[in-house]
Amino acid sequence: MKNTLRTLRERSGWSQAELAARLDVSRQTVNAIETGRYDPSLPLAFRIAGLFGSTIESIFDPEE
Amino acid sequence: MRRLSRSSYRRVLAVLMAAYVLLMLFAWPAVRQVHAPAARIALALAPVVPVIGVIALMARRVMGGDELEQRVHMLALGAATALVAVASLVAGFLAAAGVLALGGDVLIFVFPALCVLYGALHWRIARHYGGGCR
């Protein structure tokens, strides 16, 4: 699943480690999501969306 | 559950494995010289204690991980268990048929084999997700 997490993170000026700390996951997990290797669970997707004040469907695109 | 740091995990693991090695080197060989059943059982099972500690440590590490880390651990453990189970089944059938001469001692190697396979598969699966998962 494609997503805009990297763009949102860079726009916020956070490193992967900083975003990982805010989401209470490892940096490797943030990297795996950004590169599309791992699709997060619904609770984690909600945490990501909440952190950026956005919606899940605006960050994650299942069609691509 | 509180995340177990890599350094803490390695430190506790080193202590437990050192205890295991010391027991295997110094306590376990005495099992054949001891004749009292209770002492014999205690000596024979002494190395199991640090191994149970290692299992508890690994469980804590898995439970303290995030969802991707838990997924990697579970996939590695599941695949390693399946491979060891098949190998045990094959060896068991061959031993029962008299093709292989296996003693009960071979069971000692089941857990180490599981650990080695688990480690290798964890590395491989973590690489699939971009590498570096704890």
N, CA and C atoms of all chains as a GROMACS GRO file, in nm:
protein
  594
    1MET      N    1   0.084  -0.118   0.000
    1MET     CA    2   0.000   0.000   0.000
    1MET      C    3   0.089   0.125   0.000
    2LYS      N    4   0.060   0.216  -0.092
    2LYS     CA    5   0.140   0.339  -0.096
    2LYS      C    6   0.090   0.437   0.011
    3ASN      N    7   0.179   0.523   0.055
    3ASN     CA    8   0.137   0.621   0.157
    3ASN      C    9   0.223   0.747   0.146
    4THR      N   10   0.177   0.850   0.214
    4THR     CA   11   0.247   0.979   0.210
    4THR      C   12   0.319   1.008   0.342
    5LEU      N   13   0.350   0.903   0.416
    5LEU     CA   14   0.408   0.922   0.550
    5LEU      C   15   0.541   0.996   0.545
    6ARG      N   16   0.626   0.958   0.448
    6ARG     CA   17   0.757   1.023   0.441
    6ARG      C   18   0.742   1.173   0.416
    7THR      N   19   0.652   1.208   0.323
    7THR     CA   20   0.628   1.350   0.292
    7THR      C   21   0.579   1.424   0.416
    8LEU      N   22   0.483   1.364   0.486
    8LEU     CA   23   0.427   1.428   0.605
    8LEU      C   24   0.534   1.443   0.713
    9ARG      N   25   0.616   1.341   0.728
    9ARG     CA   26   0.721   1.345   0.831
    9ARG      C   27   0.823   1.454   0.798
   10GLU      N   28   0.866   1.457   0.674
   10GLU     CA   29   0.968   1.556   0.634
   10GLU      C   30   0.912   1.698   0.644
   11ARG      N   31   0.782   1.711   0.613
   11ARG     CA   32   0.719   1.843   0.624
   11ARG      C   33   0.718   1.890   0.771
   12SER      N   34   0.707   1.794   0.861
   12SER     CA   35   0.708   1.826   1.005
   12SER      C   36   0.849   1.845   1.058
   13GLY      N   37   0.949   1.811   0.977
   13GLY     CA   38   1.088   1.828   1.019
   13GLY      C   39   1.134   1.722   1.117
   14TRP      N   40   1.071   1.605   1.115
   14TRP     CA   41   1.108   1.498   1.207
   14TRP      C   42   1.195   1.394   1.136
   15SER      N   43   1.283   1.336   1.212
   15SER     CA   44   1.358   1.220   1.161
   15SER      C   45   1.270   1.097   1.182
   16GLN      N   46   1.312   0.985   1.120
   16GLN     CA   47   1.236   0.860   1.141
   16GLN      C   48   1.234   0.823   1.289
   17ALA      N   49   1.346   0.846   1.358
   17ALA     CA   50   1.354   0.812   1.500
   17ALA      C   51   1.258   0.897   1.583
   18GLU      N   52   1.248   1.027   1.547
   18GLU     CA   53   1.157   1.116   1.621
   18GLU      C   54   1.012   1.074   1.599
   19LEU      N   55   0.977   1.042   1.474
   19LEU     CA   56   0.840   0.998   1.447
   19LEU      C   57   0.812   0.865   1.519
   20ALA      N   58   0.912   0.776   1.517
   20ALA     CA   59   0.896   0.647   1.585
   20ALA      C   60   0.867   0.667   1.734
   21ALA      N   61   0.940   0.760   1.796
   21ALA     CA   62   0.919   0.786   1.939
   21ALA      C   63   0.778   0.840   1.964
   22ARG      N   64   0.730   0.927   1.874
   22ARG     CA   65   0.596   0.984   1.892
   22ARG      C   66   0.488   0.877   1.873
   23LEU      N   67   0.517   0.778   1.789
   23LEU     CA   68   0.418   0.672   1.764
   23LEU      C   69   0.438   0.551   1.855
   24ASP      N   70   0.544   0.554   1.935
   24ASP     CA   71   0.580   0.442   2.024
   24ASP      C   72   0.603   0.312   1.944
   25VAL      N   73   0.676   0.326   1.834
   25VAL     CA   74   0.720   0.209   1.757
   25VAL      C   75   0.870   0.224   1.731
   26SER      N   76   0.929   0.123   1.669
   26SER     CA   77   1.072   0.132   1.639
   26SER      C   78   1.096   0.213   1.511
   27ARG      N   79   1.218   0.264   1.495
   27ARG     CA   80   1.251   0.337   1.373
   27ARG      C   81   1.238   0.246   1.251
   28GLN      N   82   1.270   0.117   1.270
   28GLN     CA   83   1.260   0.022   1.160
   28GLN      C   84   1.116   0.008   1.111
   29THR      N   85   1.023   0.017   1.204
   29THR     CA   86   0.881   0.006   1.167
   29THR      C   87   0.838   0.127   1.084
   30VAL      N   88   0.883   0.245   1.126
   30VAL     CA   89   0.853   0.366   1.048
   30VAL      C   90   0.911   0.353   0.908
   31ASN      N   91   1.036   0.306   0.900
   31ASN     CA   92   1.101   0.289   0.770
   31ASN      C   93   1.024   0.188   0.683
   32ALA      N   94   0.980   0.077   0.744
   32ALA     CA   95   0.908  -0.027   0.668
   32ALA      C   96   0.775   0.027   0.616
   33ILE      N   97   0.708   0.112   0.694
   33ILE     CA   98   0.581   0.169   0.649
   33ILE      C   99   0.607   0.269   0.536
   34GLU      N  100   0.707   0.355   0.554
   34GLU     CA  101   0.737   0.457   0.452
   34GLU      C  102   0.773   0.394   0.318
   35THR      N  103   0.845   0.283   0.323
   35THR     CA  104   0.888   0.219   0.198
   35THR      C  105   0.783   0.123   0.142
   36GLY      N  106   0.670   0.112   0.211
   36GLY     CA  107   0.561   0.028   0.162
   36GLY      C  108   0.582  -0.120   0.185
   37ARG      N  109   0.682  -0.154   0.267
   37ARG     CA  110   0.707  -0.297   0.292
   37ARG      C  111   0.614  -0.353   0.398
   38TYR      N  112   0.556  -0.264   0.477
   38TYR     CA  113   0.468  -0.311   0.585
   38TYR      C  114   0.347  -0.218   0.593
   39ASP      N  115   0.229  -0.280   0.597
   39ASP     CA  116   0.105  -0.204   0.614
   39ASP      C  117   0.069  -0.205   0.762
   40PRO      N  118   0.056  -0.088   0.823
   40PRO     CA  119   0.030  -0.085   0.968
   40PRO      C  120  -0.109  -0.136   1.002
   41SER      N  121  -0.125  -0.175   1.128
   41SER     CA  122  -0.256  -0.217   1.177
   41SER      C  123  -0.348  -0.094   1.180
   42LEU      N  124  -0.477  -0.117   1.194
   42LEU     CA  125  -0.572  -0.006   1.199
   42LEU      C  126  -0.544   0.088   1.318
   43PRO      N  127  -0.517   0.034   1.440
   43PRO     CA  128  -0.486   0.126   1.551
   43PRO      C  129  -0.364   0.213   1.523
   44LEU      N  130  -0.259   0.156   1.463
   44LEU     CA  131  -0.140   0.236   1.433
   44LEU      C  132  -0.168   0.337   1.323
   45ALA      N  133  -0.248   0.296   1.224
   45ALA     CA  134  -0.285   0.390   1.117
   45ALA      C  135  -0.363   0.508   1.175
   46PHE      N  136  -0.451   0.480   1.272
   46PHE     CA  137  -0.526   0.589   1.337
   46PHE      C  138  -0.430   0.681   1.414
   47ARG      N  139  -0.329   0.621   1.481
   47ARG     CA  140  -0.232   0.703   1.555
   47ARG      C  141  -0.155   0.793   1.460
   48ILE      N  142  -0.116   0.737   1.344
   48ILE     CA  143  -0.042   0.815   1.244
   48ILE      C  144  -0.129   0.931   1.194
   49ALA      N  145  -0.253   0.896   1.159
   49ALA     CA  146  -0.345   1.000   1.108
   49ALA      C  147  -0.368   1.107   1.213
   50GLY      N  148  -0.387   1.065   1.338
   50GLY     CA  149  -0.411   1.161   1.446
   50GLY      C  150  -0.292   1.253   1.469
   51LEU      N  151  -0.173   1.197   1.458
   51LEU     CA  152  -0.050   1.275   1.480
   51LEU      C  153  -0.036   1.386   1.378
   52PHE      N  154  -0.077   1.357   1.254
   52PHE     CA  155  -0.063   1.458   1.148
   52PHE      C  156  -0.194   1.535   1.125
   53GLY      N  157  -0.294   1.513   1.211
   53GLY     CA  158  -0.422   1.583   1.198
   53GLY      C  159  -0.488   1.555   1.065
   54SER      N  160  -0.478   1.430   1.022
   54SER     CA  161  -0.531   1.394   0.891
   54SER      C  162  -0.619   1.269   0.903
   55THR      N  163  -0.663   1.219   0.790
   55THR     CA  164  -0.744   1.095   0.791
   55THR      C  165  -0.661   0.980   0.734
   56ILE      N  166  -0.700   0.860   0.769
   56ILE     CA  167  -0.626   0.742   0.721
   56ILE      C  168  -0.625   0.737   0.568
   57GLU      N  169  -0.743   0.762   0.508
   57GLU     CA  170  -0.753   0.748   0.362
   57GLU      C  171  -0.675   0.856   0.287
   58SER      N  172  -0.643   0.966   0.354
   58SER     CA  173  -0.563   1.069   0.286
   58SER      C  174  -0.413   1.038   0.294
   59ILE      N  175  -0.377   0.947   0.385
   59ILE     CA  176  -0.235   0.909   0.400
   59ILE      C  177  -0.207   0.777   0.327
   60PHE      N  178  -0.299   0.682   0.339
   60PHE     CA  179  -0.276   0.549   0.280
   60PHE      C  180  -0.368   0.530   0.160
   61ASP      N  181  -0.309   0.481   0.052
   61ASP     CA  182  -0.385   0.460  -0.071
   61ASP      C  183  -0.380   0.312  -0.111
   62PRO      N  184  -0.489   0.240  -0.091
   62PRO     CA  185  -0.488   0.097  -0.122
   62PRO      C  186  -0.492   0.067  -0.271
   63GLU      N  187  -0.527   0.166  -0.352
   63GLU     CA  188  -0.544   0.142  -0.496
   63GLU      C  189  -0.411   0.132  -0.569
   64GLU      N  190  -0.308   0.197  -0.518
   64GLU     CA  191  -0.179   0.200  -0.590
   64GLU      C  192  -0.092   0.086  -0.548
   65MET      N  193   0.373  -0.346   2.776
   65MET     CA  194   0.492  -0.393   2.848
   65MET      C  195   0.612  -0.306   2.811
   66ARG      N  196   0.698  -0.275   2.913
   66ARG     CA  197   0.810  -0.186   2.889
   66ARG      C  198   0.909  -0.250   2.791
   67ARG      N  199   0.954  -0.168   2.694
   67ARG     CA  200   1.046  -0.217   2.592
   67ARG      C  201   1.181  -0.253   2.655
   68LEU      N  202   1.230  -0.371   2.622
   68LEU     CA  203   1.358  -0.417   2.676
   68LEU      C  204   1.467  -0.369   2.581
   69SER      N  205   1.562  -0.290   2.633
   69SER     CA  206   1.666  -0.238   2.545
   69SER      C  207   1.756  -0.352   2.499
   70ARG      N  208   1.818  -0.329   2.384
   70ARG     CA  209   1.903  -0.432   2.326
   70ARG      C  210   2.019  -0.467   2.420
   71SER      N  211   2.075  -0.363   2.486
   71SER     CA  212   2.190  -0.388   2.576
   71SER      C  213   2.145  -0.468   2.698
   72SER      N  214   2.027  -0.437   2.752
   72SER     CA  215   1.976  -0.513   2.868
   72SER      C  216   1.951  -0.657   2.828
   73TYR      N  217   1.890  -0.675   2.710
   73TYR     CA  218   1.861  -0.810   2.662
   73TYR      C  219   1.990  -0.891   2.649
   74ARG      N  220   2.090  -0.830   2.587
   74ARG     CA  221   2.216  -0.902   2.566
   74ARG      C  222   2.286  -0.933   2.698
   75ARG      N  223   2.277  -0.838   2.794
   75ARG     CA  224   2.344  -0.859   2.923
   75ARG      C  225   2.280  -0.976   2.997
   76VAL      N  226   2.147  -0.977   3.006
   76VAL     CA  227   2.077  -1.086   3.077
   76VAL      C  228   2.099  -1.218   3.004
   77LEU      N  229   2.093  -1.213   2.870
   77LEU     CA  230   2.114  -1.335   2.791
   77LEU      C  231   2.254  -1.392   2.815
   78ALA      N  232   2.354  -1.305   2.822
   78ALA     CA  233   2.492  -1.350   2.845
   78ALA      C  234   2.504  -1.417   2.982
   79VAL      N  235   2.440  -1.360   3.083
   79VAL     CA  236   2.445  -1.418   3.218
   79VAL      C  237   2.380  -1.556   3.218
   80LEU      N  238   2.262  -1.565   3.155
   80LEU     CA  239   2.190  -1.693   3.153
   80LEU      C  240   2.267  -1.799   3.075
   81MET      N  241   2.325  -1.760   2.962
   81MET     CA  242   2.398  -1.858   2.881
   81MET      C  243   2.528  -1.900   2.951
   82ALA      N  244   2.590  -1.807   3.024
   82ALA     CA  245   2.710  -1.842   3.102
   82ALA      C  246   2.673  -1.943   3.211
   83ALA      N  247   2.558  -1.921   3.275
   83ALA     CA  248   2.510  -2.016   3.377
   83ALA      C  249   2.486  -2.153   3.314
   84TYR      N  250   2.426  -2.152   3.195
   84TYR     CA  251   2.399  -2.278   3.125
   84TYR      C  252   2.529  -2.352   3.093
   85VAL      N  253   2.627  -2.280   3.040
   85VAL     CA  254   2.755  -2.342   3.003
   85VAL      C  255   2.825  -2.397   3.128
   86LEU      N  256   2.825  -2.320   3.237
   86LEU     CA  257   2.889  -2.365   3.361
   86LEU      C  258   2.821  -2.491   3.415
   87LEU      N  259   2.689  -2.493   3.409
   87LEU     CA  260   2.616  -2.612   3.457
   87LEU      C  261   2.647  -2.733   3.369
   88MET      N  262   2.653  -2.711   3.237
   88MET     CA  263   2.682  -2.823   3.146
   88MET      C  264   2.825  -2.874   3.164
   89LEU      N  265   2.917  -2.783   3.198
   89LEU     CA  266   3.057  -2.823   3.213
   89LEU      C  267   3.085  -2.888   3.348
   90PHE      N  268   3.025  -2.835   3.454
   90PHE     CA  269   3.065  -2.878   3.588
   90PHE      C  270   2.958  -2.958   3.663
   91ALA      N  271   2.831  -2.926   3.647
   91ALA     CA  272   2.728  -2.994   3.725
   91ALA      C  273   2.674  -3.117   3.651
   92TRP      N  274   2.645  -3.099   3.525
   92TRP     CA  275   2.579  -3.207   3.451
   92TRP      C  276   2.664  -3.335   3.440
   93PRO      N  277   2.797  -3.325   3.416
   93PRO     CA  278   2.877  -3.448   3.407
   93PRO      C  279   2.873  -3.532   3.535
   94ALA      N  280   2.841  -3.470   3.648
   94ALA     CA  281   2.838  -3.544   3.775
   94ALA      C  282   2.714  -3.631   3.788
   95VAL      N  283   2.622  -3.617   3.693
   95VAL     CA  284   2.494  -3.688   3.706
   95VAL      C  285   2.511  -3.841   3.709
   96ARG      N  286   2.613  -3.890   3.640
   96ARG     CA  287   2.632  -4.037   3.635
   96ARG      C  288   2.701  -4.091   3.760
   97GLN      N  289   2.762  -3.999   3.837
   97GLN     CA  290   2.829  -4.044   3.960
   97GLN      C  291   2.736  -4.040   4.082
   98VAL      N  292   2.626  -3.968   4.066
   98VAL     CA  293   2.533  -3.954   4.179
   98VAL      C  294   2.427  -4.064   4.169
   99HIS      N  295   2.395  -4.126   4.284
   99HIS     CA  296   2.300  -4.238   4.279
   99HIS      C  297   2.167  -4.207   4.347
  100ALA      N  298   2.166  -4.108   4.436
  100ALA     CA  299   2.040  -4.070   4.501
  100ALA      C  300   1.946  -4.014   4.395
  101PRO      N  301   1.824  -4.070   4.382
  101PRO     CA  302   1.734  -4.026   4.273
  101PRO      C  303   1.705  -3.876   4.272
  102ALA      N  304   1.681  -3.820   4.390
  102ALA     CA  305   1.645  -3.677   4.395
  102ALA      C  306   1.761  -3.591   4.346
  103ALA      N  307   1.883  -3.625   4.393
  103ALA     CA  308   2.001  -3.548   4.352
  103ALA      C  309   2.028  -3.567   4.203
  104ARG      N  310   2.004  -3.688   4.155
  104ARG     CA  311   2.026  -3.718   4.013
  104ARG      C  312   1.930  -3.637   3.925
  105ILE      N  313   1.806  -3.632   3.968
  105ILE     CA  314   1.705  -3.554   3.892
  105ILE      C  315   1.743  -3.406   3.895
  106ALA      N  316   1.782  -3.358   4.015
  106ALA     CA  317   1.818  -3.215   4.029
  106ALA      C  318   1.936  -3.180   3.940
  107LEU      N  319   2.037  -3.265   3.938
  107LEU     CA  320   2.155  -3.239   3.854
  107LEU      C  321   2.121  -3.248   3.706
  108ALA      N  322   2.041  -3.349   3.672
  108ALA     CA  323   2.007  -3.369   3.530
  108ALA      C  324   1.926  -3.252   3.475
  109LEU      N  325   1.840  -3.195   3.561
  109LEU     CA  326   1.752  -3.088   3.513
  109LEU      C  327   1.807  -2.947   3.539
  110ALA      N  328   1.920  -2.939   3.608
  110ALA     CA  329   1.976  -2.806   3.642
  110ALA      C  330   1.994  -2.716   3.519
  111PRO      N  331   2.044  -2.767   3.404
  111PRO     CA  332   2.061  -2.678   3.289
  111PRO      C  333   1.929  -2.625   3.231
  112VAL      N  334   1.819  -2.690   3.269
  112VAL     CA  335   1.690  -2.644   3.217
  112VAL      C  336   1.653  -2.507   3.276
  113VAL      N  337   1.700  -2.481   3.399
  113VAL     CA  338   1.664  -2.356   3.468
  113VAL      C  339   1.707  -2.232   3.388
  114PRO      N  340   1.836  -2.220   3.350
  114PRO     CA  341   1.871  -2.101   3.269
  114PRO      C  342   1.802  -2.099   3.133
  115VAL      N  343   1.772  -2.218   3.078
  115VAL     CA  344   1.703  -2.221   2.948
  115VAL      C  345   1.562  -2.164   2.962
  116ILE      N  346   1.495  -2.198   3.074
  116ILE     CA  347   1.362  -2.140   3.098
  116ILE      C  348   1.376  -1.988   3.114
  117GLY      N  349   1.485  -1.945   3.176
  117GLY     CA  350   1.511  -1.800   3.188
  117GLY      C  351   1.526  -1.735   3.051
  118VAL      N  352   1.595  -1.804   2.960
  118VAL     CA  353   1.613  -1.752   2.823
  118VAL      C  354   1.478  -1.742   2.753
  119ILE      N  355   1.395  -1.845   2.770
  119ILE     CA  356   1.262  -1.844   2.706
  119ILE      C  357   1.180  -1.727   2.759
  120ALA      N  358   1.185  -1.706   2.892
  120ALA     CA  359   1.110  -1.595   2.953
  120ALA      C  360   1.163  -1.460   2.900
  121LEU      N  361   1.295  -1.451   2.886
  121LEU     CA  362   1.357  -1.329   2.834
  121LEU      C  363   1.312  -1.302   2.690
  122MET      N  364   1.310  -1.408   2.609
  122MET     CA  365   1.267  -1.393   2.470
  122MET      C  366   1.120  -1.352   2.464
  123ALA      N  367   1.038  -1.412   2.551
  123ALA     CA  368   0.895  -1.377   2.554
  123ALA      C  369   0.879  -1.230   2.590
  124ARG      N  370   0.959  -1.181   2.688
  124ARG     CA  371   0.952  -1.041   2.728
  124ARG      C  372   0.994  -0.949   2.613
  125ARG      N  373   1.094  -0.993   2.540
  125ARG     CA  374   1.143  -0.914   2.427
  125ARG      C  375   1.034  -0.904   2.319
  126VAL      N  376   0.967  -1.018   2.292
  126VAL     CA  377   0.860  -1.018   2.191
  126VAL      C  378   0.743  -0.932   2.236
  127MET      N  379   0.701  -0.949   2.362
  127MET     CA  380   0.585  -0.876   2.412
  127MET      C  381   0.612  -0.725   2.420
  128GLY      N  382   0.738  -0.687   2.437
  128GLY     CA  383   0.773  -0.546   2.447
  128GLY      C  384   0.793  -0.480   2.312
  129GLY      N  385   0.788  -0.558   2.206
  129GLY     CA  386   0.811  -0.503   2.073
  129GLY      C  387   0.687  -0.437   2.016
  130ASP      N  388   0.704  -0.360   1.908
  130ASP     CA  389   0.587  -0.303   1.843
  130ASP      C  390   0.528  -0.408   1.749
  131GLU      N  391   0.425  -0.370   1.674
  131GLU     CA  392   0.351  -0.470   1.596
  131GLU      C  393   0.435  -0.535   1.486
  132LEU      N  394   0.523  -0.460   1.422
  132LEU     CA  395   0.607  -0.520   1.319
  132LEU      C  396   0.711  -0.613   1.380
  133GLU      N  397   0.770  -0.568   1.492
  133GLU     CA  398   0.869  -0.653   1.559
  133GLU      C  399   0.805  -0.784   1.604
  134GLN      N  400   0.684  -0.774   1.658
  134GLN     CA  401   0.614  -0.896   1.701
  134GLN      C  402   0.584  -0.987   1.582
  135ARG      N  403   0.548  -0.926   1.472
  135ARG     CA  404   0.518  -1.004   1.351
  135ARG      C  405   0.643  -1.081   1.305
  136VAL      N  406   0.758  -1.010   1.304
  136VAL     CA  407   0.883  -1.074   1.261
  136VAL      C  408   0.919  -1.189   1.356
  137HIS      N  409   0.906  -1.164   1.487
  137HIS     CA  410   0.936  -1.270   1.585
  137HIS      C  411   0.845  -1.390   1.565
  138MET      N  412   0.716  -1.365   1.548
  138MET     CA  413   0.619  -1.475   1.538
  138MET      C  414   0.637  -1.555   1.408
  139LEU      N  415   0.665  -1.484   1.298
  139LEU     CA  416   0.689  -1.554   1.172
  139LEU      C  417   0.813  -1.643   1.182
  140ALA      N  418   0.920  -1.586   1.241
  140ALA     CA  419   1.045  -1.662   1.256
  140ALA      C  420   1.025  -1.782   1.347
  141LEU      N  421   0.956  -1.759   1.459
  141LEU     CA  422   0.934  -1.868   1.555
  141LEU      C  423   0.843  -1.976   1.495
  142GLY      N  424   0.740  -1.934   1.423
  142GLY     CA  425   0.648  -2.030   1.362
  142GLY      C  426   0.718  -2.116   1.258
  143ALA      N  427   0.797  -2.052   1.171
  143ALA     CA  428   0.867  -2.126   1.066
  143ALA      C  429   0.973  -2.218   1.127
  144ALA      N  430   1.046  -2.168   1.228
  144ALA     CA  431   1.149  -2.249   1.293
  144ALA      C  432   1.086  -2.370   1.361
  145THR      N  433   0.973  -2.349   1.428
  145THR     CA  434   0.905  -2.459   1.496
  145THR      C  435   0.858  -2.564   1.396
  146ALA      N  436   0.805  -2.518   1.283
  146ALA     CA  437   0.757  -2.612   1.181
  146ALA      C  438   0.874  -2.695   1.126
  147LEU      N  439   0.987  -2.629   1.099
  147LEU     CA  440   1.102  -2.702   1.044
  147LEU      C  441   1.157  -2.804   1.144
  148VAL      N  442   1.167  -2.763   1.272
  148VAL     CA  443   1.218  -2.855   1.374
  148VAL      C  444   1.120  -2.970   1.395
  149ALA      N  445   0.990  -2.940   1.389
  149ALA     CA  446   0.889  -3.044   1.406
  149ALA      C  447   0.900  -3.147   1.293
  150VAL      N  448   0.914  -3.101   1.170
  150VAL     CA  449   0.926  -3.194   1.056
  150VAL      C  450   1.054  -3.277   1.068
  151ALA      N  451   1.166  -3.210   1.105
  151ALA     CA  452   1.293  -3.282   1.120
  151ALA      C  453   1.282  -3.387   1.231
  152SER      N  454   1.215  -3.352   1.342
  152SER     CA  455   1.197  -3.447   1.453
  152SER      C  456   1.111  -3.565   1.409
  153LEU      N  457   1.008  -3.535   1.332
  153LEU     CA  458   0.917  -3.641   1.284
  153LEU      C  459   0.990  -3.737   1.191
  154VAL      N  460   1.068  -3.680   1.098
  154VAL     CA  461   1.145  -3.762   1.004
  154VAL      C  462   1.245  -3.849   1.080
  155ALA      N  463   1.320  -3.786   1.173
  155ALA     CA  464   1.419  -3.862   1.251
  155ALA      C  465   1.350  -3.968   1.336
  156GLY      N  466   1.236  -3.934   1.394
  156GLY     CA  467   1.162  -4.029   1.477
  156GLY      C  468   1.115  -4.150   1.399
  157PHE      N  469   1.061  -4.127   1.281
  157PHE     CA  470   1.014  -4.239   1.197
  157PHE      C  471   1.132  -4.327   1.152
  158LEU      N  472   1.243  -4.262   1.112
  158LEU     CA  473   1.360  -4.338   1.068
  158LEU      C  474   1.419  -4.418   1.184
  159ALA      N  475   1.418  -4.360   1.305
  159ALA     CA  476   1.469  -4.432   1.423
  159ALA      C  477   1.377  -4.550   1.456
  160ALA      N  478   1.245  -4.526   1.447
  160ALA     CA  479   1.149  -4.634   1.477
  160ALA      C  480   1.161  -4.748   1.376
  161ALA      N  481   1.199  -4.713   1.251
  161ALA     CA  482   1.214  -4.816   1.148
  161ALA      C  483   1.350  -4.884   1.155
  162GLY      N  484   1.436  -4.837   1.244
  162GLY     CA  485   1.567  -4.899   1.259
  162GLY      C  486   1.669  -4.851   1.158
  163VAL      N  487   1.635  -4.749   1.081
  163VAL     CA  488   1.728  -4.695   0.981
  163VAL      C  489   1.834  -4.607   1.049
  164LEU      N  490   1.788  -4.528   1.148
  164LEU     CA  491   1.877  -4.440   1.224
  164LEU      C  492   1.887  -4.492   1.367
  165ALA      N  493   2.008  -4.489   1.422
  165ALA     CA  494   2.025  -4.527   1.563
  165ALA      C  495   2.032  -4.399   1.646
  166LEU      N  496   1.920  -4.361   1.706
  166LEU     CA  497   1.915  -4.239   1.785
  166LEU      C  498   1.884  -4.272   1.930
  167GLY      N  499   1.961  -4.213   2.020
  167GLY     CA  500   1.933  -4.229   2.162
  167GLY      C  501   1.846  -4.114   2.210
  168GLY      N  502   1.804  -4.122   2.335
  168GLY     CA  503   1.722  -4.015   2.393
  168GLY      C  504   1.799  -3.885   2.407
  169ASP      N  505   1.934  -3.896   2.410
  169ASP     CA  506   2.018  -3.776   2.426
  169ASP      C  507   1.995  -3.673   2.314
  170VAL      N  508   1.952  -3.724   2.199
  170VAL     CA  509   1.936  -3.634   2.083
  170VAL      C  510   1.832  -3.525   2.111
  171LEU      N  511   1.740  -3.552   2.205
  171LEU     CA  512   1.637  -3.453   2.239
  171LEU      C  513   1.697  -3.325   2.295
  172ILE      N  514   1.818  -3.336   2.352
  172ILE     CA  515   1.886  -3.218   2.408
  172ILE      C  516   1.910  -3.114   2.299
  173PHE      N  517   1.923  -3.159   2.175
  173PHE     CA  518   1.958  -3.067   2.066
  173PHE      C  519   1.838  -3.001   2.000
  174VAL      N  520   1.716  -3.040   2.042
  174VAL     CA  521   1.596  -2.983   1.980
  174VAL      C  522   1.587  -2.832   2.006
  175PHE      N  523   1.601  -2.792   2.132
  175PHE     CA  524   1.588  -2.649   2.164
  175PHE      C  525   1.700  -2.565   2.101
  176PRO      N  526   1.828  -2.609   2.111
  176PRO     CA  527   1.932  -2.530   2.042
  176PRO      C  528   1.908  -2.520   1.892
  177ALA      N  529   1.859  -2.629   1.830
  177ALA     CA  530   1.831  -2.625   1.686
  177ALA      C  531   1.720  -2.524   1.657
  178LEU      N  532   1.619  -2.522   1.744
  178LEU     CA  533   1.510  -2.426   1.729
  178LEU      C  534   1.562  -2.282   1.739
  179CYS      N  535   1.653  -2.260   1.835
  179CYS     CA  536   1.708  -2.125   1.855
  179CYS      C  537   1.790  -2.080   1.734
  180VAL      N  538   1.872  -2.171   1.681
  180VAL     CA  539   1.957  -2.137   1.566
  180VAL      C  540   1.870  -2.103   1.445
  181LEU      N  541   1.770  -2.188   1.419
  181LEU     CA  542   1.680  -2.164   1.306
  181LEU      C  543   1.601  -2.034   1.325
  182TYR      N  544   1.553  -2.014   1.447
  182TYR     CA  545   1.478  -1.891   1.479
  182TYR      C  546   1.564  -1.767   1.452
  183GLY      N  547   1.690  -1.772   1.496
  183GLY     CA  548   1.780  -1.658   1.473
  183GLY      C  549   1.801  -1.631   1.326
  184ALA      N  550   1.826  -1.738   1.250
  184ALA     CA  551   1.851  -1.723   1.106
  184ALA      C  552   1.726  -1.671   1.034
  185LEU      N  553   1.610  -1.726   1.068
  185LEU     CA  554   1.486  -1.685   1.002
  185LEU      C  555   1.447  -1.543   1.042
  186HIS      N  556   1.474  -1.507   1.168
  186HIS     CA  557   1.445  -1.371   1.213
  186HIS      C  558   1.526  -1.270   1.132
  187TRP      N  559   1.653  -1.302   1.112
  187TRP     CA  560   1.740  -1.214   1.031
  187TRP      C  561   1.684  -1.201   0.890
  188ARG      N  562   1.644  -1.315   0.831
  188ARG     CA  563   1.595  -1.315   0.692
  188ARG      C  564   1.464  -1.237   0.680
  189ILE      N  565   1.373  -1.260   0.772
  189ILE     CA  566   1.242  -1.194   0.766
  189ILE      C  567   1.256  -1.044   0.794
  190ALA      N  568   1.342  -1.009   0.890
  190ALA     CA  569   1.366  -0.868   0.920
  190ALA      C  570   1.421  -0.796   0.797
  191ARG      N  571   1.507  -0.863   0.723
  191ARG     CA  572   1.562  -0.806   0.599
  191ARG      C  573   1.451  -0.778   0.499
  192HIS      N  574   1.352  -0.869   0.494
  192HIS     CA  575   1.240  -0.852   0.402
  192HIS      C  576   1.166  -0.721   0.430
  193TYR      N  577   1.157  -0.684   0.558
  193TYR     CA  578   1.088  -0.561   0.596
  193TYR      C  579   1.181  -0.440   0.603
  194GLY      N  580   1.299  -0.454   0.549
  194GLY     CA  581   1.390  -0.340   0.547
  194GLY      C  582   1.508  -0.356   0.641
  195GLY      N  583   1.510  -0.466   0.715
  195GLY     CA  584   1.624  -0.498   0.799
  195GLY      C  585   1.625  -0.428   0.931
  196GLY      N  586   1.702  -0.487   1.025
  196GLY     CA  587   1.728  -0.420   1.152
  196GLY      C  588   1.625  -0.435   1.260
  197CYS      N  589   1.516  -0.514   1.236
  197CYS     CA  590   1.420  -0.530   1.344
  197CYS      C  591   1.486  -0.603   1.460
  198ARG      N  592   1.454  -0.562   1.585
  198ARG     CA  593   1.519  -0.621   1.701
  198ARG      C  594   1.484  -0.769   1.711
   0.00000   0.00000   0.00000
